[in-house]
Amino acid sequence: MELGIHGERVKITAPQPPHRARLDELLPLIRAIDDAMIGRSAASEPISCKAGCSACCRAQPVPVTPPEANALRRLVSSLPEPRRSAVLARFKNAADRLHAAGLAEPFLTRDPAVSPEESVAIARKVYDLGLVCPFLDNDLCSIYAERPFVCRHYLVTTPASHCDDPFTNEVRRIPLPVTPAAAALAMTERKTRAPGYTVPLVIALEFAERHKSELERTYPSSEVAREWVAKMVSEDDD
């Protein structure tokens, strides 16, 4: 398939979703488009991120959208034993720490009145807990092909050492012409009754379980795909 994105013809290779699909079943298509645009944009200047550089996986909240949370819930449930139990234990440990710190509910039941400054303060508190991504193994992402949009877009051009404390250090990233995460939130709000906001990856399974009935709904895939793609390439114009 070829798509015209910002005046450029982009060739996309992705599996065909079923005729009716959940939002998370459209993620392979959206990721393929995203990866194609990332490949073009990332060639513009050197990227500091490399295999084994995992500072962003070791403490940052890693916000995921509702469709991604549901995809992660399904991915973990499909893992063979003993891998599944090990990953679930990591999720539980991190989620328990987040709950004990009183920081889980602000994400799970988002208050729209919270200011941007308050959101940054909460994110800083989460960062200070040092919650390691449950999918990090030997400083490598064990779900690289299915990693969240925010991870795909973390294309840092500043020294990798700056990522040790992104709240204090300057961390520059390459700007990208597509906004798949924002589009995913918009699609969630349009198509489901699940909350249209992100949650830290470590409580993604809990969030998806709470909203399972909404996130398991199916829709005509071609219609939703067109809406999603249109939204992700036009976000800057909204």
GROMACS elastic network, one bead per residue, 0.5 to 0.9 nm:
[ bonds ]
;  ai    aj funct       b0    kb
    1    10     6  0.83162   500
    1    11     6  0.57878   500
    1    12     6  0.52137   500
    1    13     6  0.65554   500
    1    14     6  0.84619   500
    2     9     6  0.63284   500
    2    10     6  0.53608   500
    2    12     6  0.58292   500
    2    13     6  0.87725   500
    3     8     6  0.79317   500
    3     9     6  0.55832   500
    3    10     6  0.51599   500
    3    11     6  0.65047   500
    3    12     6  0.74096   500
    3    33     6  0.86385   500
    4     7     6  0.59135   500
    4     8     6  0.53246   500
    4    10     6  0.61897   500
    4    11     6  0.89769   500
    5     8     6  0.51291   500
    5     9     6  0.63827   500
    5    10     6  0.68520   500
    5    37     6  0.87601   500
    5   177     6  0.85300   500
    5   178     6  0.86582   500
    5   233     6  0.67035   500
    6     9     6  0.85072   500
    6   177     6  0.77409   500
    6   233     6  0.74262   500
    6   234     6  0.87908   500
   10    33     6  0.79684   500
   10    36     6  0.70873   500
   10    37     6  0.78648   500
   11    33     6  0.83492   500
   11    36     6  0.76746   500
   12    29     6  0.81829   500
   12    32     6  0.62658   500
   12    33     6  0.61317   500
   12    36     6  0.71304   500
   13    29     6  0.79442   500
   13    32     6  0.66250   500
   13    33     6  0.83857   500
   14    17     6  0.88454   500
   14    28     6  0.63701   500
   14    29     6  0.53036   500
   14    30     6  0.86851   500
   14    31     6  0.86287   500
   14    32     6  0.61087   500
   14    33     6  0.86071   500
   15    28     6  0.69622   500
   15    29     6  0.68953   500
   16    19     6  0.88110   500
   16    26     6  0.87683   500
   16    28     6  0.88742   500
   16    29     6  0.78335   500
   17    20     6  0.78435   500
   17    21     6  0.67460   500
   17    25     6  0.64753   500
   17    26     6  0.63149   500
   17    28     6  0.84446   500
   17    29     6  0.79977   500
   17   221     6  0.67054   500
   17   222     6  0.84565   500
   18    21     6  0.56694   500
   18    25     6  0.80585   500
   18    26     6  0.89932   500
   18   220     6  0.86146   500
   18   221     6  0.68009   500
   19   219     6  0.82632   500
   19   220     6  0.60328   500
   19   221     6  0.56034   500
   19   222     6  0.74114   500
   20   218     6  0.56191   500
   20   219     6  0.50355   500
   20   221     6  0.51771   500
   20   222     6  0.83648   500
   21    24     6  0.79329   500
   21    25     6  0.58211   500
   21    26     6  0.71447   500
   21   216     6  0.88866   500
   21   217     6  0.78176   500
   21   219     6  0.53769   500
   21   220     6  0.64687   500
   21   221     6  0.53917   500
   21   224     6  0.88741   500
   22    25     6  0.52424   500
   22    26     6  0.71183   500
   22    67     6  0.82616   500
   22   215     6  0.69908   500
   22   216     6  0.59087   500
   22   217     6  0.57018   500
   22   219     6  0.63997   500
   22   220     6  0.89516   500
   22   221     6  0.80118   500
   23    26     6  0.54934   500
   23    27     6  0.71546   500
   23    66     6  0.88955   500
   23    67     6  0.56799   500
   23    68     6  0.87437   500
   23    70     6  0.88808   500
   23   184     6  0.84111   500
   23   187     6  0.81114   500
   23   188     6  0.78563   500
   23   191     6  0.87026   500
   23   215     6  0.73018   500
   23   216     6  0.81216   500
   23   217     6  0.80364   500
   23   218     6  0.72606   500
   23   219     6  0.78582   500
   23   221     6  0.83896   500
   23   224     6  0.80778   500
   24    27     6  0.52340   500
   24    28     6  0.82945   500
   24    66     6  0.84355   500
   24    68     6  0.62252   500
   24    69     6  0.84849   500
   24    70     6  0.65924   500
   24    71     6  0.55472   500
   24   215     6  0.81455   500
   24   216     6  0.87445   500
   25    28     6  0.69818   500
   25    29     6  0.85034   500
   25    67     6  0.84328   500
   25    71     6  0.78361   500
   25   221     6  0.87368   500
   26    29     6  0.55827   500
   26    30     6  0.64773   500
   26    31     6  0.87181   500
   26    67     6  0.89279   500
   26   221     6  0.74203   500
   26   224     6  0.84359   500
   26   225     6  0.69510   500
   27    31     6  0.58196   500
   27    32     6  0.83660   500
   27    67     6  0.78462   500
   27    68     6  0.77172   500
   27    71     6  0.84024   500
   27   146     6  0.87438   500
   28    31     6  0.51211   500
   28    32     6  0.60998   500
   28    33     6  0.87619   500
   28   146     6  0.82601   500
   29    32     6  0.51344   500
   29    33     6  0.64666   500
   29    34     6  0.86460   500
   29   225     6  0.81947   500
   30    33     6  0.52096   500
   30    34     6  0.60950   500
   30    35     6  0.85561   500
   30   180     6  0.70934   500
   30   225     6  0.81736   500
   30   228     6  0.80657   500
   30   229     6  0.72996   500
   31    35     6  0.58667   500
   31    36     6  0.84268   500
   31   145     6  0.88710   500
   31   146     6  0.84397   500
   31   149     6  0.78397   500
   31   180     6  0.81566   500
   32    35     6  0.51168   500
   32    36     6  0.61915   500
   32    37     6  0.87478   500
   33    36     6  0.51942   500
   33    37     6  0.64250   500
   33    38     6  0.86396   500
   33   178     6  0.88568   500
   33   229     6  0.85358   500
   34    37     6  0.52833   500
   34    38     6  0.60673   500
   34    39     6  0.85919   500
   34   149     6  0.83862   500
   34   152     6  0.84123   500
   34   153     6  0.89977   500
   34   178     6  0.69567   500
   34   179     6  0.83913   500
   34   180     6  0.71301   500
   35    39     6  0.60291   500
   35    40     6  0.87011   500
   35   152     6  0.79010   500
   36    39     6  0.52327   500
   36    40     6  0.66373   500
   36    41     6  0.88972   500
   37    40     6  0.52263   500
   37    41     6  0.62027   500
   37    42     6  0.84724   500
   37   176     6  0.74589   500
   37   177     6  0.73093   500
   37   178     6  0.74060   500
   38    41     6  0.50647   500
   38    42     6  0.56920   500
   38    43     6  0.84854   500
   38   152     6  0.81177   500
   38   153     6  0.76336   500
   38   155     6  0.89585   500
   38   176     6  0.68574   500
   38   177     6  0.85844   500
   38   178     6  0.87812   500
   39    42     6  0.53921   500
   39    43     6  0.65910   500
   40    43     6  0.57185   500
   40    44     6  0.76392   500
   41    44     6  0.57513   500
   41    45     6  0.84419   500
   41   174     6  0.73868   500
   41   175     6  0.77917   500
   41   176     6  0.64825   500
   41   177     6  0.81841   500
   42    45     6  0.64780   500
   42    46     6  0.75618   500
   42    47     6  0.71897   500
   42   155     6  0.74524   500
   42   174     6  0.70064   500
   42   176     6  0.86576   500
   43    46     6  0.73155   500
   43    47     6  0.86315   500
   44   174     6  0.84288   500
   45   157     6  0.74948   500
   45   174     6  0.81739   500
   46   156     6  0.86688   500
   46   157     6  0.63134   500
   47    50     6  0.79396   500
   47   155     6  0.61258   500
   47   156     6  0.56821   500
   47   158     6  0.80579   500
   47   173     6  0.85858   500
   47   174     6  0.84617   500
   48    53     6  0.88486   500
   48   155     6  0.74761   500
   48   156     6  0.55443   500
   48   157     6  0.52910   500
   48   158     6  0.65772   500
   48   159     6  0.61663   500
   48   160     6  0.56761   500
   49    52     6  0.86968   500
   49    53     6  0.63194   500
   49    54     6  0.85758   500
   49   154     6  0.81912   500
   49   155     6  0.65791   500
   49   156     6  0.61251   500
   49   157     6  0.78978   500
   49   159     6  0.88536   500
   49   160     6  0.66760   500
   50    53     6  0.54925   500
   50    54     6  0.85307   500
   50   160     6  0.88998   500
   51    54     6  0.78779   500
   51   139     6  0.77177   500
   51   140     6  0.64901   500
   51   141     6  0.87141   500
   52   138     6  0.76983   500
   52   140     6  0.56718   500
   52   141     6  0.88787   500
   53    56     6  0.81175   500
   53    57     6  0.87990   500
   53   139     6  0.67648   500
   53   140     6  0.79311   500
   53   160     6  0.75114   500
   54    57     6  0.51591   500
   54    58     6  0.64572   500
   54   136     6  0.82458   500
   54   139     6  0.55726   500
   54   140     6  0.70955   500
   54   141     6  0.85124   500
   54   163     6  0.89706   500
   55    58     6  0.52960   500
   55    59     6  0.71682   500
   55    60     6  0.81696   500
   55   139     6  0.88499   500
   55   160     6  0.82208   500
   55   161     6  0.82822   500
   55   163     6  0.59478   500
   55   164     6  0.56443   500
   55   165     6  0.86072   500
   56    59     6  0.63816   500
   56    60     6  0.56029   500
   56    61     6  0.88087   500
   56    62     6  0.81170   500
   56   151     6  0.85043   500
   56   154     6  0.86501   500
   56   163     6  0.64169   500
   56   164     6  0.75398   500
   56   166     6  0.87978   500
   57    60     6  0.62930   500
   57    61     6  0.85455   500
   57    62     6  0.76999   500
   57   131     6  0.84524   500
   57   132     6  0.60269   500
   57   133     6  0.54513   500
   57   135     6  0.88523   500
   57   136     6  0.70230   500
   57   139     6  0.84037   500
   57   141     6  0.84200   500
   57   151     6  0.88314   500
   58   127     6  0.87385   500
   58   130     6  0.61528   500
   58   131     6  0.60781   500
   58   133     6  0.61388   500
   58   136     6  0.82622   500
   59    62     6  0.85160   500
   59   126     6  0.76053   500
   59   128     6  0.71212   500
   59   129     6  0.70048   500
   59   132     6  0.56231   500
   59   133     6  0.76794   500
   59   164     6  0.88107   500
   60    63     6  0.86563   500
   60   123     6  0.80583   500
   60   124     6  0.86049   500
   60   126     6  0.73950   500
   60   127     6  0.51931   500
   60   128     6  0.87031   500
   60   130     6  0.75509   500
   60   131     6  0.74673   500
   60   132     6  0.81127   500
   60   133     6  0.85694   500
   60   166     6  0.87927   500
   60   200     6  0.85199   500
   61   123     6  0.67714   500
   61   124     6  0.88782   500
   61   126     6  0.64271   500
   61   127     6  0.64026   500
   61   131     6  0.78580   500
   61   133     6  0.87382   500
   61   199     6  0.80551   500
   61   201     6  0.66328   500
   61   202     6  0.77460   500
   62   133     6  0.82906   500
   62   148     6  0.81067   500
   62   150     6  0.68092   500
   62   151     6  0.73933   500
   62   199     6  0.79336   500
   62   200     6  0.53181   500
   62   201     6  0.55203   500
   62   202     6  0.82294   500
   63   148     6  0.81478   500
   63   149     6  0.88435   500
   63   150     6  0.68591   500
   63   198     6  0.53263   500
   63   199     6  0.50917   500
   63   201     6  0.58898   500
   63   204     6  0.88424   500
   64    67     6  0.82832   500
   64    68     6  0.59933   500
   64    69     6  0.62466   500
   64   148     6  0.62349   500
   64   149     6  0.74694   500
   64   150     6  0.72875   500
   64   181     6  0.79659   500
   64   197     6  0.84161   500
   64   198     6  0.50346   500
   64   199     6  0.55317   500
   64   200     6  0.62337   500
   64   201     6  0.58687   500
   64   204     6  0.72124   500
   65    68     6  0.52370   500
   65    69     6  0.61345   500
   65    70     6  0.87817   500
   65   148     6  0.82551   500
   65   149     6  0.85606   500
   65   181     6  0.65463   500
   65   182     6  0.84751   500
   65   184     6  0.65582   500
   65   185     6  0.62698   500
   65   188     6  0.85453   500
   65   196     6  0.76778   500
   65   197     6  0.63811   500
   65   199     6  0.68233   500
   65   204     6  0.86561   500
   66    70     6  0.62634   500
   66    71     6  0.85864   500
   66   184     6  0.77583   500
   66   185     6  0.72641   500
   66   188     6  0.69902   500
   66   194     6  0.75875   500
   66   195     6  0.76736   500
   66   196     6  0.70951   500
   66   197     6  0.72132   500
   66   198     6  0.66763   500
   66   199     6  0.79827   500
   66   204     6  0.80365   500
   66   207     6  0.79156   500
   66   208     6  0.69234   500
   66   211     6  0.87328   500
   66   215     6  0.74897   500
   67    70     6  0.51889   500
   67    71     6  0.61991   500
   67    72     6  0.86886   500
   67   184     6  0.70816   500
   67   185     6  0.84104   500
   67   188     6  0.74404   500
   67   208     6  0.84520   500
   67   215     6  0.69472   500
   68    72     6  0.61270   500
   68    73     6  0.85697   500
   68   146     6  0.88424   500
   68   147     6  0.88118   500
   68   148     6  0.66927   500
   68   149     6  0.85359   500
   68   184     6  0.86714   500
   68   204     6  0.82686   500
   68   208     6  0.89643   500
   69    72     6  0.51207   500
   69    73     6  0.62238   500
   69    74     6  0.87346   500
   69   148     6  0.89728   500
   69   198     6  0.88566   500
   69   199     6  0.82968   500
   69   201     6  0.75007   500
   69   203     6  0.86591   500
   69   205     6  0.62555   500
   69   206     6  0.87654   500
   69   207     6  0.71605   500
   69   208     6  0.56072   500
   70    74     6  0.62675   500
   70    75     6  0.84899   500
   70   204     6  0.76571   500
   70   205     6  0.71999   500
   70   207     6  0.83531   500
   70   208     6  0.51095   500
   70   209     6  0.79110   500
   70   211     6  0.88086   500
   70   212     6  0.75998   500
   70   215     6  0.67319   500
   70   216     6  0.81781   500
   71    74     6  0.51912   500
   71    75     6  0.60019   500
   71    76     6  0.86433   500
   71   146     6  0.85877   500
   71   208     6  0.86955   500
   72    76     6  0.60564   500
   72    77     6  0.84797   500
   72   146     6  0.83296   500
   72   201     6  0.89444   500
   72   204     6  0.73808   500
   72   205     6  0.68888   500
   72   208     6  0.85774   500
   73    76     6  0.54194   500
   73    77     6  0.62997   500
   73    78     6  0.87864   500
   73   204     6  0.74441   500
   73   205     6  0.51101   500
   73   206     6  0.84778   500
   73   208     6  0.66636   500
   73   209     6  0.77288   500
   74    77     6  0.51248   500
   74    78     6  0.62561   500
   74    79     6  0.89300   500
   74   205     6  0.88690   500
   75    78     6  0.52276   500
   75    79     6  0.65736   500
   76    79     6  0.53405   500
   76    80     6  0.88572   500
   76    83     6  0.88974   500
   76    84     6  0.61123   500
   76    85     6  0.89999   500
   76    87     6  0.73766   500
   76    88     6  0.75123   500
   76   205     6  0.87364   500
   77    80     6  0.83606   500
   77    84     6  0.68091   500
   77    88     6  0.89695   500
   78    84     6  0.76311   500
   79    82     6  0.83991   500
   79    83     6  0.62988   500
   79    85     6  0.87104   500
   79    87     6  0.89400   500
   80    83     6  0.57645   500
   80    84     6  0.57579   500
   80    85     6  0.86912   500
   81    84     6  0.51924   500
   81    85     6  0.64380   500
   81    86     6  0.82710   500
   82    85     6  0.55112   500
   82    86     6  0.63280   500
   82    87     6  0.88277   500
   83    86     6  0.51310   500
   83    87     6  0.61983   500
   83    88     6  0.85590   500
   84    87     6  0.52903   500
   84    88     6  0.60878   500
   84    89     6  0.85420   500
   85    88     6  0.50412   500
   85    89     6  0.60296   500
   85    90     6  0.86461   500
   86    89     6  0.51422   500
   86    90     6  0.64264   500
   86    91     6  0.88325   500
   86   134     6  0.89884   500
   87    90     6  0.50770   500
   87    91     6  0.63096   500
   87    92     6  0.86605   500
   87   134     6  0.60140   500
   87   135     6  0.70536   500
   88    91     6  0.50170   500
   88    92     6  0.61139   500
   88    93     6  0.85852   500
   88   134     6  0.80405   500
   89    92     6  0.50432   500
   89    93     6  0.61110   500
   89    94     6  0.86495   500
   89   134     6  0.85631   500
   90    93     6  0.51801   500
   90    94     6  0.62753   500
   90    95     6  0.84944   500
   90   132     6  0.85899   500
   90   133     6  0.82289   500
   90   134     6  0.52465   500
   90   135     6  0.85022   500
   90   202     6  0.86065   500
   91    94     6  0.53127   500
   91    95     6  0.59372   500
   91    96     6  0.83765   500
   91   133     6  0.81848   500
   91   134     6  0.57714   500
   91   201     6  0.89011   500
   91   202     6  0.57107   500
   91   203     6  0.72785   500
   91   204     6  0.89539   500
   91   205     6  0.80559   500
   92    95     6  0.50546   500
   92    96     6  0.58106   500
   92    97     6  0.84580   500
   92   202     6  0.81737   500
   92   203     6  0.85027   500
   93    96     6  0.52364   500
   93    97     6  0.63429   500
   93    98     6  0.87631   500
   93   131     6  0.89836   500
   94    97     6  0.52019   500
   94    98     6  0.62716   500
   94    99     6  0.87145   500
   94   131     6  0.58624   500
   94   132     6  0.74932   500
   94   133     6  0.84078   500
   94   134     6  0.80488   500
   94   202     6  0.60712   500
   94   203     6  0.79866   500
   95    99     6  0.61158   500
   95   100     6  0.84807   500
   95   104     6  0.75078   500
   95   131     6  0.87991   500
   95   202     6  0.58471   500
   95   203     6  0.56614   500
   95   206     6  0.85158   500
   96    99     6  0.51025   500
   96   100     6  0.59987   500
   96   101     6  0.85688   500
   96   104     6  0.88223   500
   97   100     6  0.50081   500
   97   101     6  0.61977   500
   97   102     6  0.86960   500
   97   103     6  0.88084   500
   97   104     6  0.88931   500
   97   129     6  0.79357   500
   97   131     6  0.82332   500
   98   101     6  0.52244   500
   98   102     6  0.64627   500
   98   103     6  0.53816   500
   98   104     6  0.53642   500
   98   105     6  0.89239   500
   98   126     6  0.73373   500
   98   129     6  0.79032   500
   98   131     6  0.83879   500
   98   202     6  0.85130   500
   98   203     6  0.84131   500
   99   102     6  0.50195   500
   99   103     6  0.57847   500
   99   105     6  0.72712   500
  100   103     6  0.76030   500
  100   104     6  0.83107   500
  101   104     6  0.77997   500
  101   125     6  0.88241   500
  101   126     6  0.86521   500
  101   129     6  0.86304   500
  102   105     6  0.68775   500
  102   106     6  0.79871   500
  103   106     6  0.58768   500
  103   107     6  0.72466   500
  103   122     6  0.72837   500
  103   123     6  0.89969   500
  103   125     6  0.79817   500
  103   126     6  0.70969   500
  104   107     6  0.55372   500
  104   108     6  0.62069   500
  104   109     6  0.85837   500
  104   199     6  0.89493   500
  104   200     6  0.86787   500
  104   203     6  0.75053   500
  105   109     6  0.55617   500
  105   110     6  0.75541   500
  106   109     6  0.55774   500
  106   110     6  0.53554   500
  106   111     6  0.70319   500
  106   122     6  0.84389   500
  107   110     6  0.51309   500
  107   111     6  0.83405   500
  107   197     6  0.86806   500
  107   198     6  0.78364   500
  107   199     6  0.57093   500
  107   200     6  0.75817   500
  107   203     6  0.88381   500
  108   199     6  0.69798   500
  108   203     6  0.82793   500
  108   206     6  0.85844   500
  108   207     6  0.64520   500
  109   195     6  0.86484   500
  110   113     6  0.87450   500
  110   114     6  0.81559   500
  110   195     6  0.84018   500
  110   197     6  0.79628   500
  111   114     6  0.57325   500
  112   115     6  0.80940   500
  114   117     6  0.81707   500
  114   118     6  0.60786   500
  114   119     6  0.66339   500
  115   118     6  0.51328   500
  115   119     6  0.62572   500
  115   120     6  0.87429   500
  116   120     6  0.62693   500
  116   121     6  0.86765   500
  117   120     6  0.51739   500
  117   121     6  0.62986   500
  117   122     6  0.87645   500
  118   122     6  0.62199   500
  118   123     6  0.85855   500
  119   122     6  0.51413   500
  119   123     6  0.61539   500
  119   124     6  0.85818   500
  120   124     6  0.60975   500
  120   125     6  0.86952   500
  121   124     6  0.50613   500
  121   125     6  0.63928   500
  121   126     6  0.88004   500
  122   125     6  0.51090   500
  122   126     6  0.63441   500
  122   127     6  0.86434   500
  123   126     6  0.50457   500
  123   127     6  0.61329   500
  123   128     6  0.86580   500
  124   128     6  0.62039   500
  124   129     6  0.88655   500
  124   167     6  0.72634   500
  125   128     6  0.50887   500
  125   129     6  0.66493   500
  126   129     6  0.53434   500
  126   130     6  0.73189   500
  126   131     6  0.76342   500
  126   200     6  0.89422   500
  127   130     6  0.56102   500
  127   131     6  0.72243   500
  127   165     6  0.88538   500
  128   131     6  0.82465   500
  131   134     6  0.86624   500
  131   202     6  0.78272   500
  132   135     6  0.84312   500
  132   136     6  0.72924   500
  132   202     6  0.83684   500
  133   136     6  0.55333   500
  133   141     6  0.87986   500
  133   201     6  0.73653   500
  133   202     6  0.67263   500
  134   137     6  0.82849   500
  134   201     6  0.85997   500
  134   202     6  0.70938   500
  135   140     6  0.83608   500
  135   141     6  0.59913   500
  135   142     6  0.54277   500
  135   143     6  0.66142   500
  136   139     6  0.59439   500
  136   140     6  0.55736   500
  136   142     6  0.60375   500
  136   143     6  0.84990   500
  137   140     6  0.52483   500
  137   141     6  0.63244   500
  137   142     6  0.62332   500
  138   141     6  0.83729   500
  140   144     6  0.83982   500
  141   144     6  0.52942   500
  141   147     6  0.79189   500
  142   145     6  0.86743   500
  142   147     6  0.87946   500
  143   146     6  0.53166   500
  143   147     6  0.57593   500
  144   147     6  0.50481   500
  144   148     6  0.87908   500
  146   149     6  0.89746   500
  147   150     6  0.82977   500
  147   151     6  0.63514   500
  147   152     6  0.69298   500
  148   151     6  0.53974   500
  148   152     6  0.65102   500
  148   153     6  0.88725   500
  148   181     6  0.87018   500
  148   201     6  0.88012   500
  149   152     6  0.50186   500
  149   153     6  0.61918   500
  149   154     6  0.86774   500
  149   179     6  0.89184   500
  149   180     6  0.69805   500
  149   181     6  0.60908   500
  150   153     6  0.51744   500
  150   154     6  0.62184   500
  150   181     6  0.74675   500
  151   154     6  0.52149   500
  151   155     6  0.83476   500
  152   155     6  0.73971   500
  153   156     6  0.87324   500
  153   173     6  0.80683   500
  153   174     6  0.80696   500
  153   175     6  0.84705   500
  153   176     6  0.77111   500
  154   173     6  0.64867   500
  154   174     6  0.80635   500
  155   172     6  0.82168   500
  155   173     6  0.51490   500
  155   174     6  0.57661   500
  155   175     6  0.85580   500
  156   159     6  0.77943   500
  156   160     6  0.74658   500
  156   163     6  0.86535   500
  156   171     6  0.67284   500
  156   172     6  0.56521   500
  156   174     6  0.66702   500
  157   160     6  0.80559   500
  157   171     6  0.76369   500
  157   172     6  0.57043   500
  157   173     6  0.56790   500
  157   174     6  0.69950   500
  158   161     6  0.83565   500
  158   162     6  0.69753   500
  158   163     6  0.86737   500
  158   170     6  0.75926   500
  158   171     6  0.58153   500
  158   172     6  0.55813   500
  158   173     6  0.75983   500
  159   162     6  0.57250   500
  159   163     6  0.78618   500
  159   171     6  0.80856   500
  160   163     6  0.56688   500
  160   164     6  0.77957   500
  160   171     6  0.86870   500
  161   164     6  0.56549   500
  161   165     6  0.82534   500
  161   169     6  0.89966   500
  162   165     6  0.61439   500
  162   166     6  0.62660   500
  162   168     6  0.84065   500
  162   169     6  0.54205   500
  162   170     6  0.66143   500
  162   171     6  0.62147   500
  163   166     6  0.50571   500
  163   167     6  0.87689   500
  163   169     6  0.73612   500
  163   170     6  0.84453   500
  163   171     6  0.66936   500
  164   169     6  0.82433   500
  165   168     6  0.56515   500
  165   169     6  0.59733   500
  165   170     6  0.89151   500
  166   169     6  0.50618   500
  166   170     6  0.65493   500
  166   171     6  0.61291   500
  167   170     6  0.78751   500
  167   171     6  0.87456   500
  176   179     6  0.76174   500
  177   232     6  0.87581   500
  177   233     6  0.69130   500
  177   234     6  0.89362   500
  177   236     6  0.82367   500
  178   231     6  0.89597   500
  178   232     6  0.54233   500
  178   234     6  0.77484   500
  178   235     6  0.75872   500
  178   236     6  0.83885   500
  179   182     6  0.55818   500
  179   183     6  0.62636   500
  179   184     6  0.87093   500
  179   231     6  0.79711   500
  179   233     6  0.65468   500
  179   234     6  0.82206   500
  179   235     6  0.64575   500
  179   236     6  0.82104   500
  180   184     6  0.59948   500
  180   185     6  0.86852   500
  180   228     6  0.79789   500
  180   229     6  0.80002   500
  180   231     6  0.80510   500
  180   233     6  0.80794   500
  181   185     6  0.63453   500
  181   186     6  0.86621   500
  181   198     6  0.88480   500
  181   232     6  0.78869   500
  182   185     6  0.51741   500
  182   186     6  0.63006   500
  182   187     6  0.86888   500
  182   231     6  0.82851   500
  182   232     6  0.70719   500
  182   235     6  0.76489   500
  183   187     6  0.60864   500
  183   188     6  0.85262   500
  183   227     6  0.88540   500
  183   228     6  0.60037   500
  183   229     6  0.78562   500
  183   230     6  0.85965   500
  183   231     6  0.53899   500
  183   233     6  0.86708   500
  183   235     6  0.75185   500
  184   187     6  0.50606   500
  184   188     6  0.61108   500
  184   189     6  0.86870   500
  184   196     6  0.83445   500
  184   228     6  0.70641   500
  184   231     6  0.87151   500
  184   232     6  0.81409   500
  185   188     6  0.50440   500
  185   189     6  0.63297   500
  185   190     6  0.86510   500
  185   195     6  0.84511   500
  185   197     6  0.60530   500
  185   198     6  0.77248   500
  186   189     6  0.52366   500
  186   190     6  0.61876   500
  186   191     6  0.85878   500
  186   196     6  0.67568   500
  186   197     6  0.89749   500
  186   228     6  0.83366   500
  186   231     6  0.80163   500
  187   191     6  0.58253   500
  187   192     6  0.79399   500
  187   196     6  0.81719   500
  187   224     6  0.80444   500
  187   227     6  0.79030   500
  187   228     6  0.65852   500
  187   231     6  0.86004   500
  188   191     6  0.54059   500
  188   192     6  0.54278   500
  188   193     6  0.74994   500
  188   194     6  0.66286   500
  188   195     6  0.73038   500
  188   196     6  0.55401   500
  188   197     6  0.86135   500
  188   215     6  0.84055   500
  189   192     6  0.57887   500
  189   193     6  0.65310   500
  189   194     6  0.68840   500
  189   195     6  0.67202   500
  189   196     6  0.51112   500
  189   197     6  0.88082   500
  190   193     6  0.80599   500
  190   196     6  0.88296   500
  191   194     6  0.87390   500
  191   214     6  0.89829   500
  191   217     6  0.87970   500
  191   219     6  0.82116   500
  191   224     6  0.87712   500
  192   195     6  0.82272   500
  192   196     6  0.88204   500
  192   214     6  0.56828   500
  192   215     6  0.69584   500
  192   217     6  0.76380   500
  193   196     6  0.83855   500
  193   211     6  0.86100   500
  193   214     6  0.60666   500
  193   215     6  0.84925   500
  194   197     6  0.89191   500
  194   211     6  0.61020   500
  194   212     6  0.87846   500
  194   213     6  0.88852   500
  194   214     6  0.58259   500
  194   215     6  0.69612   500
  195   198     6  0.85727   500
  195   211     6  0.84984   500
  198   201     6  0.88473   500
  198   204     6  0.89228   500
  199   202     6  0.83273   500
  199   203     6  0.68930   500
  199   204     6  0.63434   500
  199   207     6  0.76599   500
  200   203     6  0.58371   500
  200   204     6  0.64132   500
  201   205     6  0.79562   500
  202   205     6  0.74707   500
  202   206     6  0.85765   500
  203   206     6  0.52397   500
  203   207     6  0.61971   500
  203   208     6  0.86333   500
  204   207     6  0.50520   500
  204   208     6  0.60366   500
  204   209     6  0.84955   500
  205   208     6  0.51279   500
  205   209     6  0.60781   500
  205   210     6  0.85908   500
  206   209     6  0.51382   500
  206   210     6  0.62018   500
  206   211     6  0.87320   500
  207   210     6  0.51676   500
  207   211     6  0.63606   500
  207   212     6  0.83486   500
  208   211     6  0.51497   500
  208   212     6  0.54845   500
  208   215     6  0.73464   500
  209   213     6  0.84059   500
  210   213     6  0.82040   500
  211   214     6  0.55769   500
  211   215     6  0.61707   500
  211   216     6  0.85726   500
  212   215     6  0.51197   500
  212   216     6  0.58622   500
  212   217     6  0.87457   500
  213   216     6  0.54050   500
  213   217     6  0.68151   500
  214   217     6  0.56725   500
  215   218     6  0.83338   500
  218   221     6  0.81672   500
  219   222     6  0.87943   500
  219   223     6  0.80089   500
  219   224     6  0.70193   500
  220   223     6  0.56048   500
  220   224     6  0.63814   500
  220   225     6  0.86463   500
  221   224     6  0.52014   500
  221   225     6  0.58637   500
  221   226     6  0.85244   500
  222   225     6  0.51208   500
  222   226     6  0.62247   500
  222   227     6  0.87271   500
  223   226     6  0.53541   500
  223   227     6  0.64210   500
  223   228     6  0.87118   500
  224   227     6  0.50851   500
  224   228     6  0.59944   500
  224   229     6  0.85240   500
  225   228     6  0.50824   500
  225   229     6  0.60371   500
  225   230     6  0.84084   500
  226   229     6  0.53165   500
  226   230     6  0.60452   500
  226   231     6  0.85348   500
  227   230     6  0.51854   500
  227   231     6  0.61139   500
  227   232     6  0.86542   500
  228   231     6  0.51567   500
  228   232     6  0.61642   500
  228   233     6  0.87816   500
  229   232     6  0.51708   500
  229   233     6  0.63317   500
  229   234     6  0.85766   500
  230   233     6  0.55574   500
  230   234     6  0.61538   500
  230   235     6  0.85275   500
  231   234     6  0.52527   500
  231   235     6  0.58273   500
  232   235     6  0.57065   500
  232   236     6  0.87263   500
  233   236     6  0.75986   500
  233   237     6  0.87991   500
  234   237     6  0.54033   500
  234   238     6  0.67898   500
  235   238     6  0.53081   500
